[in-house]
Amino acid sequence: MTTNDKQIAIGMVLFPRLTQLDFTAPYEVFSRMPNTRVYLLAETLEPVRSEYGLTITPDSSFENTPKLDVLFVPGGSGVNPLMENQAFLRYLRQQGQQAQYVTSVCTGALLLAAAGLLGGYRAATHWLSMDLLEIFGVEATWERVVMDRNRITGGGITAGIDFGLVLAAQVCGEQIAKEIQLMMEYAPEPPFQSGSPKIAEAALVEAVTHSRRGIQTTRREIAERAVANLRRDSIFSI
């Protein structure tokens, strides 16, 4: 797809307690793509609150979703109940089967997997949830952005910018993506070398992992039930 073909329709799914940067980082890129319409999709048109209270107003309901070229799902603590929300998962499944690209950032990949849209694919997610993604028959990888056929997934939170630029290059061309990156002045120089468990001090990784142990245990239990639901409905595949 190129910008000369037709207007690109990108649907960004919103839900309570999403991680706002999972959403806003790629949104910043998407909003700069030429000949592109970004739809903010939610169950209703009521404002949606992120994990820490930022309020985002949808402009299209799930019921009135237009035909999408790109389906995008962010992550956040709100993914937990949605992994077992069959109406929500049916919506993702329906849109994912029609969209040209099925995409996510961070733990949004768990929702795509729970909808049966990532089985047999390679994908990225937040480093704490890599093992959970594999429960769904997904080959979880440590790449910051993973493209496997028409599935494009980004790693944790800040990977949303990289993900957005990769998608922009895919649908609009590399030159456009480079221009967007330059306008955003995206040339990261982090103040600390602790942004990945691959480079952070072992003690720091252990401390963060320990602090999230209870949350991750609960999320694993939910993921295992979601896999059982997929198997029951004959959607699960490896």
C-alpha positions as CSV (number, residue, x, y, z in Angstrom):
1,M,0.0,0.0,0.0
2,T,1.2,3.5,-0.8
3,T,-0.3,6.9,-0.2
4,N,-1.1,7.1,-4.0
5,D,-3.5,4.2,-3.7
6,K,-6.2,5.5,-1.4
7,Q,-6.6,7.0,2.0
8,I,-5.2,4.8,4.7
9,A,-7.6,4.0,7.6
10,I,-5.9,3.2,10.9
11,G,-8.0,2.1,13.8
12,M,-6.5,2.5,17.3
13,V,-8.4,0.5,19.9
14,L,-9.0,2.2,23.3
15,F,-10.0,0.5,26.6
16,P,-9.9,1.5,30.2
17,R,-6.4,1.4,31.9
18,L,-4.4,1.3,28.7
19,T,-0.8,2.5,28.9
20,Q,-1.1,6.0,27.3
21,L,2.4,5.9,25.7
22,D,1.6,2.6,24.1
23,F,-1.1,4.6,22.3
24,T,0.2,8.1,22.0
25,A,3.7,7.2,20.7
26,P,2.4,5.5,17.6
27,Y,-0.4,8.0,17.3
28,E,2.2,10.8,17.0
29,V,3.7,9.0,14.0
30,F,0.3,8.0,12.5
31,S,-1.0,11.5,12.7
32,R,1.9,12.7,10.5
33,M,1.4,10.1,7.8
34,P,0.0,11.7,4.6
35,N,-3.4,10.7,3.2
36,T,-4.2,8.9,6.5
37,R,-7.2,8.9,8.7
38,V,-6.8,7.7,12.3
39,Y,-9.9,6.4,14.1
40,L,-10.0,6.2,17.9
41,L,-12.1,3.2,18.5
42,A,-13.9,2.2,21.8
43,E,-16.9,0.3,22.9
44,T,-18.8,3.7,23.4
45,L,-17.9,7.3,22.7
46,E,-17.5,8.0,26.4
47,P,-14.0,9.2,27.4
48,V,-11.5,6.4,28.2
49,R,-9.1,6.8,31.2
50,S,-5.6,5.4,30.9
51,E,-3.7,3.6,33.7
52,Y,-2.7,6.9,35.3
53,G,-5.7,9.0,34.5
54,L,-5.1,10.6,31.1
55,T,-8.5,10.8,29.4
56,I,-8.8,10.1,25.7
57,T,-12.0,10.7,23.8
58,P,-12.9,8.1,21.1
59,D,-14.4,9.2,17.8
60,S,-15.9,5.9,16.6
61,S,-17.6,3.1,18.4
62,F,-16.9,-0.6,17.9
63,E,-20.4,-0.9,16.4
64,N,-19.6,1.8,13.7
65,T,-16.0,0.9,12.9
66,P,-15.2,1.7,9.3
67,K,-13.2,-0.7,7.1
68,L,-9.7,-0.6,8.4
69,D,-6.4,-1.0,6.6
70,V,-4.5,-1.1,10.0
71,L,-5.8,-2.5,13.3
72,F,-3.8,-1.3,16.3
73,V,-4.0,-2.5,19.9
74,P,-2.1,-0.9,22.8
75,G,-1.3,-2.6,26.1
76,G,-1.6,-1.8,29.8
77,S,-3.1,-3.2,32.9
78,G,-6.5,-3.1,31.3
79,V,-5.6,-6.1,29.1
80,N,-6.2,-8.5,32.0
81,P,-10.0,-8.5,31.9
82,L,-10.2,-8.1,28.2
83,M,-8.3,-11.4,27.6
84,E,-11.5,-13.1,28.8
85,N,-14.0,-10.6,27.3
86,Q,-15.4,-12.6,24.5
87,A,-17.3,-9.7,22.9
88,F,-14.1,-7.7,22.8
89,L,-12.1,-10.6,21.4
90,R,-14.7,-11.2,18.7
91,Y,-14.4,-7.6,17.7
92,L,-10.7,-7.8,17.4
93,R,-11.0,-11.1,15.5
94,Q,-13.5,-9.6,13.0
95,Q,-11.4,-6.5,12.4
96,G,-8.1,-8.5,12.2
97,Q,-9.5,-10.8,9.6
98,Q,-10.3,-7.8,7.4
99,A,-7.4,-5.5,8.0
100,Q,-4.3,-5.4,5.8
101,Y,-2.1,-5.1,8.9
102,V,-2.8,-6.4,12.4
103,T,-0.6,-4.6,14.9
104,S,0.1,-3.9,18.6
105,V,2.6,-2.4,21.1
106,C,3.6,-3.9,24.4
107,T,1.0,-6.2,26.0
108,G,-1.5,-5.4,23.3
109,A,0.0,-8.5,21.7
110,L,-1.6,-10.5,24.5
111,L,-5.0,-9.3,23.3
112,L,-4.3,-10.1,19.7
113,A,-3.1,-13.6,20.8
114,A,-6.2,-14.1,23.0
115,A,-8.3,-13.3,19.9
116,G,-6.5,-16.0,18.0
117,L,-4.7,-13.5,15.7
118,L,-1.1,-14.3,16.5
119,G,-0.9,-18.1,16.8
120,G,2.0,-19.3,14.6
121,Y,3.4,-15.8,14.2
122,R,6.6,-14.2,15.6
123,A,5.8,-11.2,17.8
124,A,7.1,-8.8,20.4
125,T,5.7,-7.7,23.7
126,H,6.9,-6.2,27.0
127,W,9.8,-8.2,28.4
128,L,7.9,-9.2,31.5
129,S,5.2,-10.9,29.4
130,M,7.3,-12.7,26.8
131,D,6.6,-16.1,28.5
132,L,2.8,-15.3,28.5
133,L,2.8,-14.7,24.8
134,E,4.4,-18.1,24.2
135,I,1.4,-19.8,26.0
136,F,-0.7,-18.8,23.0
137,G,1.6,-20.5,20.5
138,V,3.4,-17.3,19.5
139,E,7.1,-17.2,18.9
140,A,8.0,-14.3,21.3
141,T,11.1,-12.5,20.3
142,W,13.3,-9.8,21.8
143,E,13.3,-7.6,18.8
144,R,12.0,-4.1,19.3
145,V,9.7,-4.3,16.4
146,V,8.7,-7.6,14.7
147,M,7.1,-7.9,11.3
148,D,5.9,-11.4,10.4
149,R,3.8,-11.3,7.2
150,N,1.0,-8.8,8.0
151,R,1.5,-8.8,11.7
152,I,3.6,-5.9,13.1
153,T,4.2,-5.8,16.8
154,G,6.3,-3.6,19.1
155,G,8.0,-4.3,22.4
156,G,7.4,-2.5,25.6
157,I,5.9,1.0,25.8
158,T,8.6,3.3,24.2
159,A,9.0,0.8,21.3
160,G,5.7,2.4,20.1
161,I,7.7,5.1,18.3
162,D,9.9,2.6,16.5
163,F,6.9,0.5,15.7
164,G,5.1,3.6,14.3
165,L,8.0,4.4,12.0
166,V,8.3,0.9,10.8
167,L,4.6,0.9,9.9
168,A,4.9,4.3,8.2
169,A,7.7,3.0,6.1
170,Q,5.7,-0.1,5.2
171,V,2.5,1.8,4.0
172,C,3.9,5.2,3.0
173,G,7.5,4.5,2.0
174,E,10.8,4.8,3.8
175,Q,11.3,8.5,2.7
176,I,8.1,9.5,4.4
177,A,9.1,7.6,7.6
178,K,12.5,9.3,7.6
179,E,10.9,12.7,7.3
180,I,8.5,11.9,10.2
181,Q,11.4,10.7,12.4
182,L,13.4,13.9,11.6
183,M,10.4,16.2,12.4
184,M,9.9,14.3,15.7
185,E,13.6,14.7,16.3
186,Y,13.7,11.1,17.3
187,A,17.4,10.4,18.2
188,P,17.2,8.7,21.6
189,E,20.1,9.2,24.0
190,P,18.8,7.7,27.3
191,P,20.3,9.0,30.5
192,F,20.8,5.5,31.9
193,Q,21.7,2.2,30.3
194,S,18.8,0.4,32.1
195,G,16.0,0.4,29.4
196,S,16.2,-3.3,28.8
197,P,16.8,-6.4,30.9
198,K,19.6,-7.2,28.4
199,I,21.7,-4.2,29.5
200,A,20.4,-3.3,32.9
201,E,22.2,-4.4,36.1
202,A,21.1,-7.8,37.2
203,A,20.1,-6.5,40.6
204,L,17.8,-3.9,39.0
205,V,16.2,-6.5,36.8
206,E,15.6,-8.8,39.8
207,A,14.1,-5.9,41.8
208,V,11.7,-4.9,39.1
209,T,10.8,-8.5,38.3
210,H,10.1,-9.2,42.0
211,S,7.9,-6.1,42.4
212,R,5.7,-7.3,39.5
213,R,5.6,-11.0,40.5
214,G,2.1,-10.9,41.9
215,I,0.8,-9.0,38.9
216,Q,2.5,-11.3,36.4
217,T,1.2,-14.4,38.3
218,T,-2.4,-13.1,38.0
219,R,-1.8,-12.3,34.3
220,R,-0.5,-15.8,33.6
221,E,-3.6,-17.3,35.2
222,I,-5.8,-15.2,33.0
223,A,-3.7,-16.0,29.9
224,E,-4.0,-19.7,30.6
225,R,-7.8,-19.4,30.8
226,A,-7.8,-17.4,27.6
227,V,-5.9,-20.2,25.8
228,A,-8.4,-22.7,27.2
229,N,-11.2,-20.6,25.7
230,L,-9.4,-20.5,22.3
231,R,-9.0,-24.3,22.3
232,R,-12.7,-24.7,23.3
233,D,-13.7,-22.5,20.4
234,S,-11.3,-24.3,18.0
235,I,-9.5,-21.0,17.2
236,F,-6.2,-21.9,18.9
237,S,-3.4,-22.8,16.4
238,I,0.3,-23.3,16.6
